[in-house]
Amino acid sequence: MHNHHHRVVITGTGLITPLGHNVPDSWAAALAGKSGLGDFTLIERGEHASGGVCEVKDFDPVEYLGKRDARRRDRYQQLATVAANEAMGQSGLGINDDNRERIGIYLGTGVGGIQTLVEQEHVVIEEGLRRLSPFGITMIMPNGAGGMLAIDYGIHGPSPTITTACAAGADAIGHAFRAIRRGELDAVLSGGAESVITSVAVGGFERAGATSSKSSGTPQPFDKNRDGLIVGEGAGMVVLESLEHARARGAPILGEIVGYGQTTDAYHITAPAEGGVGAARAIRQALADAGLRPEDVDYISAHGTATPLNDLYETMAIKSALGEHAYNLAISSTKSMTGHIMGATGAIESVFCTLAIRDQMAPPTINYETPDPDCDLDYVPNEARPRRIRVALNNAFGFGGHNAVLVFKEFVE
């Protein structure tokens, strides 16, 4: 595995989340333990069993994109555009005829433009086919964000979109990392975007028994009384580059990606494999890929969805993969604050890992009240904590049995 030709560094980050419209605001809110939970505004509360949702607050796409562009992009694409602009701006990556074929765009999403799909179906039923939007298809397709952002920036390298449900954002970054490490590309805009806040999707999670019914103090990852996830929306982006490429242009180096593990449970379409064996395999693979040992890990950004099974099996997976060292780590679920942002969440949490290393701070798991004897690790309850973090793992597990684990490292010359 160690024919690593190129080191891969992070030179830009971008976020739009239920905690803020950019990286500084989202991260400050996360370190302060703020909750992104609120009432439904994108859909009617109606008969919904969820206690609430984690929407991006006060978001006016016209303000960011102008009227014409905003109208032609589904909400998940609007969010992708905002986060991408921030990441590209921070990185200062200039794209021109000399380099555009060596730059790619690797994105993840769980579903794509489901809000447009639902809305356009209503148009057909209520007003007829002739009233459909000519932009409907490109707003619905999951790869629409990738195609649009490629046009925005003039990126001519590969632009795949990965859909592995809640692992998608992490898988996209993992594949981008591999492409640069192998020397296929010099730089990649990578991440994930999701906005599934429709009655069909939220109601579907409710019917599947996955959501929390509490209207405050939830979700509660790793807490004995956890009762499910809260649906969120948002986007996370990173600019990745080979170390040589970043150095040559004097780019800011925020951190390094050193490993990626990817497995499939093949067990149950929604429930994690017994004991978290698939997740544990992904953690072991990621560490082997990075050439690191369990005791090198300082922090884990947990998948931490607050469903009864995920948190139990993820805890078991961490113990299985890391042994006794599992008890020496800081672990947190930022989903306690952002909600579960599906295909974007692995990318958003990748940004959080990068910042945790930059600031030497572990963000908290909020809403943590009652310890669970079966979840007995250090979940950084309720308050952020200063901590020496050299190596951070990011866990992302998706419906379908997809497991993705990324390894982030403090950049040292």
Secondary structure as the mmCIF struct_conf table of DSSP 4:
data_model
#
loop_
_struct_conf.conf_type_id
_struct_conf.id
_struct_conf.beg_label_comp_id
_struct_conf.beg_label_asym_id
_struct_conf.beg_label_seq_id
_struct_conf.end_label_comp_id
_struct_conf.end_label_asym_id
_struct_conf.end_label_seq_id
BEND BEND1 HIS A 6 HIS A 6
STRN STRN1 VAL A 8 ILE A 16
STRN STRN2 THR A 17 THR A 17
TURN_TY1_P TURN_TY1_P1 PRO A 18 LEU A 19
STRN STRN3 GLY A 20 GLY A 20
BEND BEND2 HIS A 21 ASN A 22
HELX_RH_AL_P HELX_RH_AL_P1 VAL A 23 LEU A 31
TURN_TY1_P TURN_TY1_P2 ALA A 32 GLY A 33
STRN STRN4 GLY A 38 GLY A 38
BEND BEND3 THR A 41 ILE A 43
TURN_TY1_P TURN_TY1_P3 GLY A 46 GLU A 47
BEND BEND4 SER A 50 GLY A 51
STRN STRN5 VAL A 53 CYS A 54
HELX_LH_PP_P HELX_LH_PP_P1 GLU A 55 VAL A 56
TURN_TY1_P TURN_TY1_P4 LYS A 57 ASP A 58
HELX_RH_AL_P HELX_RH_AL_P2 PRO A 61 ARG A 71
TURN_TY1_P TURN_TY1_P5 ARG A 72 ARG A 72
BEND BEND5 ARG A 73 ARG A 73
HELX_RH_AL_P HELX_RH_AL_P3 ARG A 75 SER A 91
TURN_TY1_P TURN_TY1_P6 GLY A 92 GLY A 92
TURN_TY1_P TURN_TY1_P7 ASP A 97 ASN A 99
HELX_RH_3T_P HELX_RH_3T_P1 ARG A 100 ARG A 102
STRN STRN6 ILE A 103 GLY A 108
BEND BEND6 GLY A 110 GLY A 113
HELX_RH_AL_P HELX_RH_AL_P4 ILE A 114 GLU A 127
HELX_RH_3T_P HELX_RH_3T_P2 LEU A 129 ARG A 131
BEND BEND7 LEU A 132 LEU A 132
TURN_TY1_P TURN_TY1_P8 PRO A 134 PHE A 135
HELX_RH_AL_P HELX_RH_AL_P5 GLY A 136 ILE A 140
BEND BEND8 MET A 141 MET A 141
TURN_TY1_P TURN_TY1_P9 PRO A 142 ASN A 143
HELX_RH_AL_P HELX_RH_AL_P6 GLY A 144 TYR A 153
TURN_TY1_P TURN_TY1_P10 GLY A 154 GLY A 154
BEND BEND9 GLY A 157 GLY A 157
STRN STRN7 THR A 161 ILE A 162
HELX_RH_3T_P HELX_RH_3T_P3 ALA A 165 ALA A 167
HELX_RH_AL_P HELX_RH_AL_P7 ALA A 168 ARG A 181
TURN_TY1_P TURN_TY1_P11 ARG A 182 GLY A 183
BEND BEND10 GLU A 184 GLU A 184
BEND BEND11 ASP A 186 ASP A 186
STRN STRN8 ALA A 187 SER A 195
BEND BEND12 THR A 198 THR A 198
HELX_RH_AL_P HELX_RH_AL_P8 SER A 199 ARG A 207
TURN_TY1_P TURN_TY1_P12 ALA A 208 GLY A 209
STRN STRN9 THR A 211 THR A 211
BEND BEND13 SER A 215 GLY A 217
TURN_TY1_P TURN_TY1_P13 PRO A 221 PHE A 222
STRN STRN10 ASP A 223 ASP A 223
TURN_TY1_P TURN_TY1_P14 LYS A 224 ASN A 225
STRN STRN11 LEU A 229 LEU A 229
STRN STRN12 VAL A 231 GLY A 232
STRN STRN13 GLU A 233 SER A 242
HELX_RH_AL_P HELX_RH_AL_P9 LEU A 243 ALA A 248
TURN_TY1_P TURN_TY1_P15 ARG A 249 GLY A 250
STRN STRN14 GLY A 255 THR A 264
BEND BEND14 TYR A 267 TYR A 267
BEND BEND15 ILE A 269 ALA A 271
HELX_LH_PP_P HELX_LH_PP_P2 PRO A 272 ALA A 273
HELX_RH_3T_P HELX_RH_3T_P4 GLU A 274 GLY A 276
HELX_RH_AL_P HELX_RH_AL_P10 VAL A 277 ALA A 290
TURN_TY1_P TURN_TY1_P16 GLY A 291 GLY A 291
HELX_RH_3T_P HELX_RH_3T_P5 PRO A 294 ASP A 296
STRN STRN15 TYR A 299 SER A 301
HELX_RH_AL_P HELX_RH_AL_P11 PRO A 308 LEU A 322
HELX_RH_3T_P HELX_RH_3T_P6 GLY A 323 ASN A 328
BEND BEND16 LEU A 329 LEU A 329
STRN STRN16 ALA A 330 SER A 332
TURN_TY1_P TURN_TY1_P17 THR A 334 THR A 334
HELX_RH_AL_P HELX_RH_AL_P12 LYS A 335 THR A 338
STRN STRN17 HIS A 340 HIS A 340
HELX_RH_3T_P HELX_RH_3T_P7 MET A 342 ALA A 344
HELX_RH_AL_P HELX_RH_AL_P13 THR A 345 ASP A 359
TURN_TY1_P TURN_TY1_P18 GLN A 360 GLN A 360
STRN STRN18 MET A 361 ALA A 362
HELX_LH_PP_P HELX_LH_PP_P3 PRO A 363 PRO A 364
STRN STRN19 THR A 365 THR A 365
BEND BEND17 ASN A 367 ASN A 367
BEND BEND18 THR A 370 THR A 370
STRN STRN20 PRO A 371 ASP A 372
TURN_TY1_P TURN_TY1_P19 PRO A 373 ASP A 374
STRN STRN21 CYS A 375 CYS A 375
BEND BEND19 LEU A 377 LEU A 377
STRN STRN22 PRO A 381 PRO A 381
BEND BEND20 ASN A 382 GLU A 383
STRN STRN23 ARG A 385 PRO A 386
BEND BEND21 ARG A 390 ARG A 390
STRN STRN24 VAL A 391 GLY A 398
TURN_TY1_P TURN_TY1_P20 PHE A 399 GLY A 401
STRN STRN25 HIS A 402 LYS A 409
#
